[in-house]
């Protein structure tokens, strides 16, 4: 299950612009420590943390999509 959630997070992360990726990484370093956005690194994380990351990325994507309409 953790592997599936990690794949979901990575897929969402890859949709971000480089600028948004940098912002997300900086924000999560502050809250969760150093995060590597690779499948190996993400599968080591707690499912709760993965869900938080996925939700945050999803919210950023929605915000960006709505602002271009």
Secondary structure, DSSP 8 states (H G I E B T S, - for coil): -HHHHHHHHHHHHHTS-HHHHHHHHHHHHHHH-----SHHHHHTS-HHHHHHHHHHHHHHHHHHHHHT-
